[in-house]
Structure formats: structure tokens, C-alpha cells
Amino acid sequence: MPHLRELPDRYPIVERDGSRGWRAVAKTTKCSDGFVRLQRFVDAAAVVRHGQVGNARAQLLRSATWCGSR
């Protein structure tokens, strides 16, 4: 996607020995911002399953189904 670019970032971690530190990662800018705008279309198509992953609410959407390849 041409509008995305890579950004450096850091996340706090706990090492196996219990020490705390930071892990450098590369991520892209705003990679999921557009999903919120698509929500009503996804819901209308009834192709998403809602569930729980740990303490987080989750949605599962098969990309092949969404693209019309059933």
C-alpha cells in the first residue's frame, strides 16, 4: 500500500531472566485505520465472526470470503 511507510517503535518486554527492557520493532503507519470505516459493510455482508481472545474482543474475517472467492 503506497500510503504506508515503516516507522521504528519500541515495546516494553520482560526477558526470561526477569529483567525488563525494550524491544525495537518496525511497524507501518496507520495500517488499520481504514477498518473502522469498513465496519458497516462487513457487518452488512454477515461475513465476520465475533469472539473473545483472552480479554480482548475479536473479529474473524476470512479474506478469501470477503474478496468473493468462496
PQR file of N, CA, C, O and H, with PARSE charges and radii, in Angstrom:
ATOM      1  N   MET A   1       0.842  -1.165   0.000 -0.4000 1.5000
ATOM      2  CA  MET A   1       0.000   0.000   0.000 -0.0000 2.0000
ATOM      3  C   MET A   1       0.894   1.237   0.000  0.5500 1.7000
ATOM      4  O   MET A   1       1.688   1.431   0.920 -0.5500 1.4000
ATOM      5  N   PRO A   2       0.769   2.047  -0.998 -0.5600 1.5000
ATOM      6  CA  PRO A   2       1.702   3.163  -1.145  0.2800 2.0000
ATOM      7  C   PRO A   2       1.627   4.213  -0.044  0.5500 1.7000
ATOM      8  O   PRO A   2       2.608   4.921   0.180 -0.5500 1.4000
ATOM      9  N   HIS A   3       0.496   4.339   0.651 -0.4000 1.5000
ATOM     10  CA  HIS A   3       0.391   5.363   1.689 -0.0000 2.0000
ATOM     11  C   HIS A   3       1.056   4.954   3.003  0.5500 1.7000
ATOM     12  O   HIS A   3       1.200   5.779   3.905 -0.5500 1.4000
ATOM     13  H   HIS A   3      -0.301   3.763   0.469  0.4000 1.0000
ATOM     14  N   LEU A   4       1.459   3.693   3.118 -0.4000 1.5000
ATOM     15  CA  LEU A   4       2.105   3.225   4.341 -0.0000 2.0000
ATOM     16  C   LEU A   4       3.606   3.415   4.258  0.5500 1.7000
ATOM     17  O   LEU A   4       4.210   3.299   3.191 -0.5500 1.4000
ATOM     18  H   LEU A   4       1.342   3.023   2.385  0.4000 1.0000
ATOM     19  N   ARG A   5       4.187   3.706   5.392 -0.4000 1.5000
ATOM     20  CA  ARG A   5       5.642   3.759   5.462 -0.0000 2.0000
ATOM     21  C   ARG A   5       6.074   3.143   6.786  0.5500 1.7000
ATOM     22  O   ARG A   5       5.303   3.102   7.745 -0.5500 1.4000
ATOM     23  H   ARG A   5       3.696   3.800   6.258  0.4000 1.0000
ATOM     24  N   GLU A   6       7.284   2.676   6.826 -0.4000 1.5000
ATOM     25  CA  GLU A   6       7.781   1.988   8.011 -0.0000 2.0000
ATOM     26  C   GLU A   6       8.228   2.999   9.064  0.5500 1.7000
ATOM     27  O   GLU A   6       8.884   3.993   8.756 -0.5500 1.4000
ATOM     28  H   GLU A   6       7.910   2.709   6.047  0.4000 1.0000
ATOM     29  N   LEU A   7       7.863   2.723  10.300 -0.4000 1.5000
ATOM     30  CA  LEU A   7       8.255   3.564  11.426 -0.0000 2.0000
ATOM     31  C   LEU A   7       8.940   2.713  12.489  0.5500 1.7000
ATOM     32  O   LEU A   7       8.502   1.596  12.763 -0.5500 1.4000
ATOM     33  H   LEU A   7       7.330   1.915  10.551  0.4000 1.0000
ATOM     34  N   PRO A   8       9.997   3.224  13.083 -0.5600 1.5000
ATOM     35  CA  PRO A   8      10.592   2.496  14.207  0.2800 2.0000
ATOM     36  C   PRO A   8       9.717   2.672  15.447  0.5500 1.7000
ATOM     37  O   PRO A   8       9.077   3.709  15.620 -0.5500 1.4000
ATOM     38  N   ASP A   9       9.694   1.683  16.283 -0.4000 1.5000
ATOM     39  CA  ASP A   9       8.935   1.757  17.532 -0.0000 2.0000
ATOM     40  C   ASP A   9       9.614   0.853  18.549  0.5500 1.7000
ATOM     41  O   ASP A   9      10.491   0.065  18.194 -0.5500 1.4000
ATOM     42  H   ASP A   9      10.214   0.840  16.143  0.4000 1.0000
ATOM     43  N   ARG A  10       9.214   0.962  19.813 -0.4000 1.5000
ATOM     44  CA  ARG A  10       9.764   0.110  20.862 -0.0000 2.0000
ATOM     45  C   ARG A  10       8.629  -0.343  21.766  0.5500 1.7000
ATOM     46  O   ARG A  10       7.668   0.388  22.003 -0.5500 1.4000
ATOM     47  H   ARG A  10       8.502   1.602  20.101  0.4000 1.0000
ATOM     48  N   TYR A  11       8.764  -1.573  22.267 -0.4000 1.5000
ATOM     49  CA  TYR A  11       7.782  -2.119  23.197 -0.0000 2.0000
ATOM     50  C   TYR A  11       8.496  -2.627  24.437  0.5500 1.7000
ATOM     51  O   TYR A  11       9.583  -3.196  24.339 -0.5500 1.4000
ATOM     52  H   TYR A  11       9.546  -2.167  22.074  0.4000 1.0000
ATOM     53  N   PRO A  12       7.888  -2.426  25.612 -0.5600 1.5000
ATOM     54  CA  PRO A  12       8.496  -2.950  26.838  0.2800 2.0000
ATOM     55  C   PRO A  12       8.379  -4.468  26.869  0.5500 1.7000
ATOM     56  O   PRO A  12       7.365  -5.030  26.455 -0.5500 1.4000
ATOM     57  N   ILE A  13       9.423  -5.126  27.361 -0.4000 1.5000
ATOM     58  CA  ILE A  13       9.429  -6.584  27.441 -0.0000 2.0000
ATOM     59  C   ILE A  13       9.982  -7.025  28.791  0.5500 1.7000
ATOM     60  O   ILE A  13      10.660  -6.263  29.481 -0.5500 1.4000
ATOM     61  H   ILE A  13      10.247  -4.670  27.697  0.4000 1.0000
ATOM     62  N   VAL A  14       9.682  -8.254  29.148 -0.4000 1.5000
ATOM     63  CA  VAL A  14      10.289  -8.901  30.304 -0.0000 2.0000
ATOM     64  C   VAL A  14      11.061 -10.098  29.762  0.5500 1.7000
ATOM     65  O   VAL A  14      10.477 -10.996  29.155 -0.5500 1.4000
ATOM     66  H   VAL A  14       9.131  -8.873  28.588  0.4000 1.0000
ATOM     67  N   GLU A  15      12.356 -10.110  29.979 -0.4000 1.5000
ATOM     68  CA  GLU A  15      13.205 -11.187  29.484 -0.0000 2.0000
ATOM     69  C   GLU A  15      12.976 -12.458  30.304  0.5500 1.7000
ATOM     70  O   GLU A  15      12.358 -12.405  31.367 -0.5500 1.4000
ATOM     71  H   GLU A  15      12.830  -9.381  30.473  0.4000 1.0000
ATOM     72  N   ARG A  16      13.467 -13.591  29.819 -0.4000 1.5000
ATOM     73  CA  ARG A  16      13.303 -14.868  30.526 -0.0000 2.0000
ATOM     74  C   ARG A  16      13.926 -14.836  31.921  0.5500 1.7000
ATOM     75  O   ARG A  16      13.449 -15.510  32.833 -0.5500 1.4000
ATOM     76  H   ARG A  16      13.969 -13.634  28.955  0.4000 1.0000
ATOM     77  N   ASP A  17      14.989 -14.052  32.083 -0.4000 1.5000
ATOM     78  CA  ASP A  17      15.636 -13.968  33.403 -0.0000 2.0000
ATOM     79  C   ASP A  17      14.932 -12.987  34.335  0.5500 1.7000
ATOM     80  O   ASP A  17      15.390 -12.769  35.457 -0.5500 1.4000
ATOM     81  H   ASP A  17      15.377 -13.504  31.341  0.4000 1.0000
ATOM     82  N   GLY A  18      13.808 -12.382  33.881 -0.4000 1.5000
ATOM     83  CA  GLY A  18      13.042 -11.463  34.712 -0.0000 2.0000
ATOM     84  C   GLY A  18      13.422 -10.004  34.535  0.5500 1.7000
ATOM     85  O   GLY A  18      12.725  -9.119  35.033 -0.5500 1.4000
ATOM     86  H   GLY A  18      13.436 -12.559  32.970  0.4000 1.0000
ATOM     87  N   SER A  19      14.511  -9.740  33.837 -0.4000 1.5000
ATOM     88  CA  SER A  19      14.905  -8.347  33.631 -0.0000 2.0000
ATOM     89  C   SER A  19      13.953  -7.675  32.642  0.5500 1.7000
ATOM     90  O   SER A  19      13.353  -8.327  31.787 -0.5500 1.4000
ATOM     91  H   SER A  19      15.077 -10.458  33.432  0.4000 1.0000
ATOM     92  N   ARG A  20      13.837  -6.390  32.778 -0.4000 1.5000
ATOM     93  CA  ARG A  20      12.948  -5.628  31.904 -0.0000 2.0000
ATOM     94  C   ARG A  20      13.766  -4.832  30.911  0.5500 1.7000
ATOM     95  O   ARG A  20      14.886  -4.411  31.201 -0.5500 1.4000
ATOM     96  H   ARG A  20      14.325  -5.861  33.473  0.4000 1.0000
ATOM     97  N   GLY A  21      13.199  -4.631  29.741 -0.4000 1.5000
ATOM     98  CA  GLY A  21      13.915  -3.874  28.728 -0.0000 2.0000
ATOM     99  C   GLY A  21      12.961  -3.424  27.638  0.5500 1.7000
ATOM    100  O   GLY A  21      11.743  -3.413  27.815 -0.5500 1.4000
ATOM    101  H   GLY A  21      12.289  -4.973  29.505  0.4000 1.0000
ATOM    102  N   TRP A  22      13.537  -3.057  26.516 -0.4000 1.5000
ATOM    103  CA  TRP A  22      12.763  -2.583  25.376 -0.0000 2.0000
ATOM    104  C   TRP A  22      13.149  -3.379  24.145  0.5500 1.7000
ATOM    105  O   TRP A  22      14.327  -3.680  23.952 -0.5500 1.4000
ATOM    106  H   TRP A  22      14.526  -3.065  26.371  0.4000 1.0000
ATOM    107  N   ARG A  23      12.188  -3.725  23.316 -0.4000 1.5000
ATOM    108  CA  ARG A  23      12.455  -4.424  22.065 -0.0000 2.0000
ATOM    109  C   ARG A  23      12.105  -3.495  20.919  0.5500 1.7000
ATOM    110  O   ARG A  23      10.991  -2.976  20.842 -0.5500 1.4000
ATOM    111  H   ARG A  23      11.232  -3.480  23.473  0.4000 1.0000
ATOM    112  N   ALA A  24      13.066  -3.289  20.029 -0.4000 1.5000
ATOM    113  CA  ALA A  24      12.831  -2.455  18.849 -0.0000 2.0000
ATOM    114  C   ALA A  24      12.041  -3.246  17.814  0.5500 1.7000
ATOM    115  O   ALA A  24      12.334  -4.417  17.575 -0.5500 1.4000
ATOM    116  H   ALA A  24      13.971  -3.710  20.092  0.4000 1.0000
ATOM    117  N   VAL A  25      11.054  -2.624  17.204 -0.4000 1.5000
ATOM    118  CA  VAL A  25      10.258  -3.240  16.153 -0.0000 2.0000
ATOM    119  C   VAL A  25      10.034  -2.216  15.046  0.5500 1.7000
ATOM    120  O   VAL A  25      10.089  -1.008  15.277 -0.5500 1.4000
ATOM    121  H   VAL A  25      10.817  -1.672  17.398  0.4000 1.0000
ATOM    122  N   ALA A  26       9.786  -2.711  13.867 -0.4000 1.5000
ATOM    123  CA  ALA A  26       9.397  -1.843  12.753 -0.0000 2.0000
ATOM    124  C   ALA A  26       7.917  -2.074  12.493  0.5500 1.7000
ATOM    125  O   ALA A  26       7.472  -3.220  12.435 -0.5500 1.4000
ATOM    126  H   ALA A  26       9.741  -3.692  13.679  0.4000 1.0000
ATOM    127  N   LYS A  27       7.165  -1.020  12.340 -0.4000 1.5000
ATOM    128  CA  LYS A  27       5.748  -1.155  12.022 -0.0000 2.0000
ATOM    129  C   LYS A  27       5.392  -0.132  10.964  0.5500 1.7000
ATOM    130  O   LYS A  27       6.197   0.736  10.627 -0.5500 1.4000
ATOM    131  H   LYS A  27       7.527  -0.089  12.387  0.4000 1.0000
ATOM    132  N   THR A  28       4.188  -0.239  10.446 -0.4000 1.5000
ATOM    133  CA  THR A  28       3.768   0.696   9.415 -0.0000 2.0000
ATOM    134  C   THR A  28       2.814   1.731   9.993  0.5500 1.7000
ATOM    135  O   THR A  28       2.196   1.516  11.036 -0.5500 1.4000
ATOM    136  H   THR A  28       3.535  -0.944  10.720  0.4000 1.0000
ATOM    137  N   THR A  29       2.711   2.827   9.317 -0.4000 1.5000
ATOM    138  CA  THR A  29       1.831   3.901   9.752 -0.0000 2.0000
ATOM    139  C   THR A  29       0.377   3.535   9.503  0.5500 1.7000
ATOM    140  O   THR A  29       0.024   3.098   8.408 -0.5500 1.4000
ATOM    141  H   THR A  29       3.213   3.002   8.470  0.4000 1.0000
ATOM    142  N   LYS A  30      -0.442   3.706  10.483 -0.4000 1.5000
ATOM    143  CA  LYS A  30      -1.885   3.643  10.340 -0.0000 2.0000
ATOM    144  C   LYS A  30      -2.392   2.478   9.502  0.5500 1.7000
ATOM    145  O   LYS A  30      -3.301   2.650   8.689 -0.5500 1.4000
ATOM    146  H   LYS A  30      -0.154   4.062  11.372  0.4000 1.0000
ATOM    147  N   CYS A  31      -1.826   1.316   9.686 -0.4000 1.5000
ATOM    148  CA  CYS A  31      -2.191   0.188   8.833 -0.0000 2.0000
ATOM    149  C   CYS A  31      -3.635  -0.257   9.005  0.5500 1.7000
ATOM    150  O   CYS A  31      -4.191  -0.850   8.081 -0.5500 1.4000
ATOM    151  H   CYS A  31      -1.088   1.176  10.346  0.4000 1.0000
ATOM    152  N   SER A  32      -4.269   0.002  10.147 -0.4000 1.5000
ATOM    153  CA  SER A  32      -5.635  -0.480  10.347 -0.0000 2.0000
ATOM    154  C   SER A  32      -6.662   0.642  10.473  0.5500 1.7000
ATOM    155  O   SER A  32      -7.817   0.371  10.802 -0.5500 1.4000
ATOM    156  H   SER A  32      -3.817   0.484  10.898  0.4000 1.0000
ATOM    157  N   ASP A  33      -6.283   1.872  10.226 -0.4000 1.5000
ATOM    158  CA  ASP A  33      -7.230   2.983  10.367 -0.0000 2.0000
ATOM    159  C   ASP A  33      -8.471   2.817   9.493  0.5500 1.7000
ATOM    160  O   ASP A  33      -9.569   3.179   9.916 -0.5500 1.4000
ATOM    161  H   ASP A  33      -5.345   2.092   9.960  0.4000 1.0000
ATOM    162  N   GLY A  34      -8.323   2.286   8.305 -0.4000 1.5000
ATOM    163  CA  GLY A  34      -9.445   2.142   7.386 -0.0000 2.0000
ATOM    164  C   GLY A  34     -10.463   1.102   7.799  0.5500 1.7000
ATOM    165  O   GLY A  34     -11.594   1.135   7.313 -0.5500 1.4000
ATOM    166  H   GLY A  34      -7.431   1.991   7.961  0.4000 1.0000
ATOM    167  N   PHE A  35     -10.107   0.182   8.676 -0.4000 1.5000
ATOM    168  CA  PHE A  35     -11.027  -0.874   9.071 -0.0000 2.0000
ATOM    169  C   PHE A  35     -12.292  -0.324   9.725  0.5500 1.7000
ATOM    170  O   PHE A  35     -13.379  -0.857   9.501 -0.5500 1.4000
ATOM    171  H   PHE A  35      -9.189   0.156   9.071  0.4000 1.0000
ATOM    172  N   VAL A  36     -12.171   0.714  10.516 -0.4000 1.5000
ATOM    173  CA  VAL A  36     -13.333   1.286  11.198 -0.0000 2.0000
ATOM    174  C   VAL A  36     -14.353   1.780  10.175  0.5500 1.7000
ATOM    175  O   VAL A  36     -15.556   1.613  10.374 -0.5500 1.4000
ATOM    176  H   VAL A  36     -11.288   1.146  10.698  0.4000 1.0000
ATOM    177  N   ARG A  37     -13.893   2.377   9.099 -0.4000 1.5000
ATOM    178  CA  ARG A  37     -14.803   2.882   8.071 -0.0000 2.0000
ATOM    179  C   ARG A  37     -15.477   1.746   7.302  0.5500 1.7000
ATOM    180  O   ARG A  37     -16.553   1.942   6.737 -0.5500 1.4000
ATOM    181  H   ARG A  37     -12.916   2.512   8.938  0.4000 1.0000
ATOM    182  N   LEU A  38     -14.869   0.578   7.271 -0.4000 1.5000
ATOM    183  CA  LEU A  38     -15.440  -0.559   6.550 -0.0000 2.0000
ATOM    184  C   LEU A  38     -16.405  -1.387   7.390  0.5500 1.7000
ATOM    185  O   LEU A  38     -17.107  -2.248   6.860 -0.5500 1.4000
ATOM    186  H   LEU A  38     -13.995   0.419   7.730  0.4000 1.0000
ATOM    187  N   GLN A  39     -16.447  -1.133   8.696 -0.4000 1.5000
ATOM    188  CA  GLN A  39     -17.203  -1.980   9.615 -0.0000 2.0000
ATOM    189  C   GLN A  39     -18.649  -2.186   9.182  0.5500 1.7000
ATOM    190  O   GLN A  39     -19.133  -3.317   9.212 -0.5500 1.4000
ATOM    191  H   GLN A  39     -15.877  -0.434   9.127  0.4000 1.0000
ATOM    192  N   ARG A  40     -19.347  -1.140   8.785 -0.4000 1.5000
ATOM    193  CA  ARG A  40     -20.768  -1.297   8.431 -0.0000 2.0000
ATOM    194  C   ARG A  40     -20.952  -2.207   7.218  0.5500 1.7000
ATOM    195  O   ARG A  40     -21.939  -2.939   7.142 -0.5500 1.4000
ATOM    196  H   ARG A  40     -18.954  -0.221   8.761  0.4000 1.0000
ATOM    197  N   PHE A  41     -20.013  -2.172   6.265 -0.4000 1.5000
ATOM    198  CA  PHE A  41     -20.104  -3.023   5.086 -0.0000 2.0000
ATOM    199  C   PHE A  41     -19.824  -4.487   5.444  0.5500 1.7000
ATOM    200  O   PHE A  41     -20.470  -5.401   4.932 -0.5500 1.4000
ATOM    201  H   PHE A  41     -19.211  -1.577   6.326  0.4000 1.0000
ATOM    202  N   VAL A  42     -18.863  -4.684   6.320 -0.4000 1.5000
ATOM    203  CA  VAL A  42     -18.529  -6.038   6.768 -0.0000 2.0000
ATOM    204  C   VAL A  42     -19.705  -6.633   7.537  0.5500 1.7000
ATOM    205  O   VAL A  42     -20.066  -7.793   7.338 -0.5500 1.4000
ATOM    206  H   VAL A  42     -18.337  -3.942   6.737  0.4000 1.0000
ATOM    207  N   ASP A  43     -20.301  -5.824   8.422 -0.4000 1.5000
ATOM    208  CA  ASP A  43     -21.459  -6.298   9.182 -0.0000 2.0000
ATOM    209  C   ASP A  43     -22.634  -6.617   8.255  0.5500 1.7000
ATOM    210  O   ASP A  43     -23.305  -7.632   8.438 -0.5500 1.4000
ATOM    211  H   ASP A  43     -20.008  -4.881   8.584  0.4000 1.0000
ATOM    212  N   ALA A  44     -22.885  -5.772   7.276 -0.4000 1.5000
ATOM    213  CA  ALA A  44     -23.996  -5.983   6.341 -0.0000 2.0000
ATOM    214  C   ALA A  44     -23.795  -7.250   5.513  0.5500 1.7000
ATOM    215  O   ALA A  44     -24.765  -7.921   5.161 -0.5500 1.4000
ATOM    216  H   ALA A  44     -22.340  -4.947   7.127  0.4000 1.0000
ATOM    217  N   ALA A  45     -22.559  -7.576   5.204 -0.4000 1.5000
ATOM    218  CA  ALA A  45     -22.270  -8.780   4.419 -0.0000 2.0000
ATOM    219  C   ALA A  45     -22.345 -10.048   5.267  0.5500 1.7000
ATOM    220  O   ALA A  45     -22.332 -11.153   4.723 -0.5500 1.4000
ATOM    221  H   ALA A  45     -21.770  -7.031   5.490  0.4000 1.0000
ATOM    222  N   ALA A  46     -22.422  -9.905   6.581 -0.4000 1.5000
ATOM    223  CA  ALA A  46     -22.523 -11.036   7.515 -0.0000 2.0000
ATOM    224  C   ALA A  46     -21.408 -12.059   7.292  0.5500 1.7000
ATOM    225  O   ALA A  46     -21.665 -13.263   7.272 -0.5500 1.4000
ATOM    226  H   ALA A  46     -22.432  -9.007   7.023  0.4000 1.0000
ATOM    227  N   VAL A  47     -20.184 -11.587   7.129 -0.4000 1.5000
ATOM    228  CA  VAL A  47     -19.050 -12.475   6.908 -0.0000 2.0000
ATOM    229  C   VAL A  47     -18.049 -12.449   8.059  0.5500 1.7000
ATOM    230  O   VAL A  47     -16.958 -13.008   7.950 -0.5500 1.4000
ATOM    231  H   VAL A  47     -19.976 -10.609   7.146  0.4000 1.0000
ATOM    232  N   VAL A  48     -18.419 -11.803   9.155 -0.4000 1.5000
ATOM    233  CA  VAL A  48     -17.498 -11.696  10.283 -0.0000 2.0000
ATOM    234  C   VAL A  48     -18.037 -12.488  11.469  0.5500 1.7000
ATOM    235  O   VAL A  48     -19.237 -12.490  11.745 -0.5500 1.4000
ATOM    236  H   VAL A  48     -19.306 -11.349   9.243  0.4000 1.0000
ATOM    237  N   ARG A  49     -17.124 -13.158  12.162 -0.4000 1.5000
ATOM    238  CA  ARG A  49     -17.469 -13.856  13.407 -0.0000 2.0000
ATOM    239  C   ARG A  49     -16.888 -13.060  14.556  0.5500 1.7000
ATOM    240  O   ARG A  49     -15.741 -12.618  14.491 -0.5500 1.4000
ATOM    241  H   ARG A  49     -16.149 -13.156  11.938  0.4000 1.0000
ATOM    242  N   HIS A  50     -17.671 -12.874  15.610 -0.4000 1.5000
ATOM    243  CA  HIS A  50     -17.226 -12.146  16.794 -0.0000 2.0000
ATOM    244  C   HIS A  50     -16.894 -13.145  17.888  0.5500 1.7000
ATOM    245  O   HIS A  50     -17.564 -14.169  18.026 -0.5500 1.4000
ATOM    246  H   HIS A  50     -18.603 -13.234  15.663  0.4000 1.0000
ATOM    247  N   GLY A  51     -15.862 -12.850  18.665 -0.4000 1.5000
ATOM    248  CA  GLY A  51     -15.481 -13.739  19.749 -0.0000 2.0000
ATOM    249  C   GLY A  51     -14.569 -13.061  20.735  0.5500 1.7000
ATOM    250  O   GLY A  51     -14.412 -11.840  20.710 -0.5500 1.4000
ATOM    251  H   GLY A  51     -15.318 -12.019  18.552  0.4000 1.0000
ATOM    252  N   GLN A  52     -13.974 -13.834  21.592 -0.4000 1.5000
ATOM    253  CA  GLN A  52     -13.112 -13.354  22.649 -0.0000 2.0000
ATOM    254  C   GLN A  52     -11.743 -14.014  22.508  0.5500 1.7000
ATOM    255  O   GLN A  52     -11.655 -15.230  22.339 -0.5500 1.4000
ATOM    256  H   GLN A  52     -14.101 -14.825  21.612  0.4000 1.0000
ATOM    257  N   VAL A  53     -10.685 -13.225  22.576 -0.4000 1.5000
ATOM    258  CA  VAL A  53      -9.314 -13.738  22.600 -0.0000 2.0000
ATOM    259  C   VAL A  53      -8.676 -13.168  23.856  0.5500 1.7000
ATOM    260  O   VAL A  53      -8.352 -11.982  23.915 -0.5500 1.4000
ATOM    261  H   VAL A  53     -10.757 -12.237  22.714  0.4000 1.0000
ATOM    262  N   GLY A  54      -8.498 -14.021  24.861 -0.4000 1.5000
ATOM    263  CA  GLY A  54      -8.029 -13.516  26.153 -0.0000 2.0000
ATOM    264  C   GLY A  54      -9.057 -12.539  26.699  0.5500 1.7000
ATOM    265  O   GLY A  54     -10.230 -12.883  26.842 -0.5500 1.4000
ATOM    266  H   GLY A  54      -8.761 -14.985  24.813  0.4000 1.0000
ATOM    267  N   ASN A  55      -8.622 -11.327  27.005 -0.4000 1.5000
ATOM    268  CA  ASN A  55      -9.536 -10.293  27.496 -0.0000 2.0000
ATOM    269  C   ASN A  55     -10.010  -9.357  26.389  0.5500 1.7000
ATOM    270  O   ASN A  55     -10.718  -8.387  26.658 -0.5500 1.4000
ATOM    271  H   ASN A  55      -7.669 -11.048  26.890  0.4000 1.0000
ATOM    272  N   ALA A  56      -9.630  -9.635  25.167 -0.4000 1.5000
ATOM    273  CA  ALA A  56      -9.950  -8.736  24.055 -0.0000 2.0000
ATOM    274  C   ALA A  56     -11.113  -9.259  23.220  0.5500 1.7000
ATOM    275  O   ALA A  56     -11.236 -10.461  22.984 -0.5500 1.4000
ATOM    276  H   ALA A  56      -9.054 -10.423  24.948  0.4000 1.0000
ATOM    277  N   ARG A  57     -11.958  -8.341  22.779 -0.4000 1.5000
ATOM    278  CA  ARG A  57     -12.984  -8.688  21.798 -0.0000 2.0000
ATOM    279  C   ARG A  57     -12.290  -8.813  20.454  0.5500 1.7000
ATOM    280  O   ARG A  57     -11.393  -8.032  20.137 -0.5500 1.4000
ATOM    281  H   ARG A  57     -11.857  -7.365  22.970  0.4000 1.0000
ATOM    282  N   ALA A  58     -12.706  -9.796  19.662 -0.4000 1.5000
ATOM    283  CA  ALA A  58     -12.042 -10.042  18.382 -0.0000 2.0000
ATOM    284  C   ALA A  58     -13.068 -10.273  17.280  0.5500 1.7000
ATOM    285  O   ALA A  58     -14.212 -10.652  17.529 -0.5500 1.4000
ATOM    286  H   ALA A  58     -13.435 -10.430  19.920  0.4000 1.0000
ATOM    287  N   GLN A  59     -12.616 -10.030  16.055 -0.4000 1.5000
ATOM    288  CA  GLN A  59     -13.426 -10.305  14.877 -0.0000 2.0000
ATOM    289  C   GLN A  59     -12.586 -11.149  13.932  0.5500 1.7000
ATOM    290  O   GLN A  59     -11.410 -10.866  13.707 -0.5500 1.4000
ATOM    291  H   GLN A  59     -11.686  -9.723  15.852  0.4000 1.0000
ATOM    292  N   LEU A  60     -13.200 -12.183  13.384 -0.4000 1.5000
ATOM    293  CA  LEU A  60     -12.517 -13.046  12.430 -0.0000 2.0000
ATOM    294  C   LEU A  60     -13.202 -12.895  11.081  0.5500 1.7000
ATOM    295  O   LEU A  60     -14.412 -13.084  10.958 -0.5500 1.4000
ATOM    296  H   LEU A  60     -14.156 -12.413  13.567  0.4000 1.0000
ATOM    297  N   LEU A  61     -12.413 -12.553  10.079 -0.4000 1.5000
ATOM    298  CA  LEU A  61     -12.921 -12.349   8.737 -0.0000 2.0000
ATOM    299  C   LEU A  61     -11.993 -13.045   7.767  0.5500 1.7000
ATOM    300  O   LEU A  61     -10.820 -12.687   7.662 -0.5500 1.4000
ATOM    301  H   LEU A  61     -11.430 -12.400  10.180  0.4000 1.0000
ATOM    302  N   ARG A  62     -12.505 -14.033   7.057 -0.4000 1.5000
ATOM    303  CA  ARG A  62     -11.697 -14.742   6.063 -0.0000 2.0000
ATOM    304  C   ARG A  62     -11.517 -13.853   4.846  0.5500 1.7000
ATOM    305  O   ARG A  62     -12.501 -13.439   4.233 -0.5500 1.4000
ATOM    306  H   ARG A  62     -13.458 -14.324   7.142  0.4000 1.0000
ATOM    307  N   SER A  63     -10.302 -13.558   4.494 -0.4000 1.5000
ATOM    308  CA  SER A  63     -10.041 -12.656   3.374 -0.0000 2.0000
ATOM    309  C   SER A  63     -10.543 -13.235   2.058  0.5500 1.7000
ATOM    310  O   SER A  63     -11.013 -12.482   1.205 -0.5500 1.4000
ATOM    311  H   SER A  63      -9.502 -13.893   4.992  0.4000 1.0000
ATOM    312  N   ALA A  64     -10.461 -14.533   1.869 -0.4000 1.5000
ATOM    313  CA  ALA A  64     -10.940 -15.143   0.630 -0.0000 2.0000
ATOM    314  C   ALA A  64     -12.448 -14.955   0.497  0.5500 1.7000
ATOM    315  O   ALA A  64     -12.943 -14.728  -0.607 -0.5500 1.4000
ATOM    316  H   ALA A  64     -10.079 -15.145   2.563  0.4000 1.0000
ATOM    317  N   THR A  65     -13.185 -15.046   1.602 -0.4000 1.5000
ATOM    318  CA  THR A  65     -14.633 -14.850   1.575 -0.0000 2.0000
ATOM    319  C   THR A  65     -14.963 -13.411   1.231  0.5500 1.7000
ATOM    320  O   THR A  65     -15.846 -13.153   0.412 -0.5500 1.4000
ATOM    321  H   THR A  65     -12.783 -15.231   2.499  0.4000 1.0000
ATOM    322  N   TRP A  66     -14.273 -12.488   1.839 -0.4000 1.5000
ATOM    323  CA  TRP A  66     -14.537 -11.068   1.614 -0.0000 2.0000
ATOM    324  C   TRP A  66     -14.256 -10.691   0.164  0.5500 1.7000
ATOM    325  O   TRP A  66     -14.955  -9.848  -0.397 -0.5500 1.4000
ATOM    326  H   TRP A  66     -13.556 -12.698   2.503  0.4000 1.0000
ATOM    327  N   CYS A  67     -13.258 -11.293  -0.443 -0.4000 1.5000
ATOM    328  CA  CYS A  67     -12.888 -10.974  -1.819 -0.0000 2.0000
ATOM    329  C   CYS A  67     -13.752 -11.690  -2.840  0.5500 1.7000
ATOM    330  O   CYS A  67     -13.598 -11.479  -4.042 -0.5500 1.4000
ATOM    331  H   CYS A  67     -12.690 -11.978   0.013  0.4000 1.0000
ATOM    332  N   GLY A  68     -14.659 -12.535  -2.372 -0.4000 1.5000
ATOM    333  CA  GLY A  68     -15.568 -13.204  -3.283 -0.0000 2.0000
ATOM    334  C   GLY A  68     -15.116 -14.584  -3.725  0.5500 1.7000
ATOM    335  O   GLY A  68     -15.771 -15.198  -4.566 -0.5500 1.4000
ATOM    336  H   GLY A  68     -14.784 -12.707  -1.394  0.4000 1.0000
ATOM    337  N   SER A  69     -14.023 -15.087  -3.187 -0.4000 1.5000
ATOM    338  CA  SER A  69     -13.526 -16.422  -3.539 -0.0000 2.0000
ATOM    339  C   SER A  69     -13.974 -17.409  -2.482  0.5500 1.7000
ATOM    340  O   SER A  69     -13.249 -17.649  -1.516 -0.5500 1.4000
ATOM    341  H   SER A  69     -13.490 -14.588  -2.504  0.4000 1.0000
ATOM    342  N   ARG A  70     -15.123 -17.970  -2.640 -0.4000 1.5000
ATOM    343  CA  ARG A  70     -15.648 -18.891  -1.614 -0.0000 2.0000
ATOM    344  C   ARG A  70     -15.253 -20.298  -1.897  0.5500 1.7000
ATOM    345  O   ARG A  70     -15.606 -21.203  -1.141 -0.5500 1.4000
ATOM    346  H   ARG A  70     -15.712 -17.775  -3.425  0.4000 1.0000
TER
END
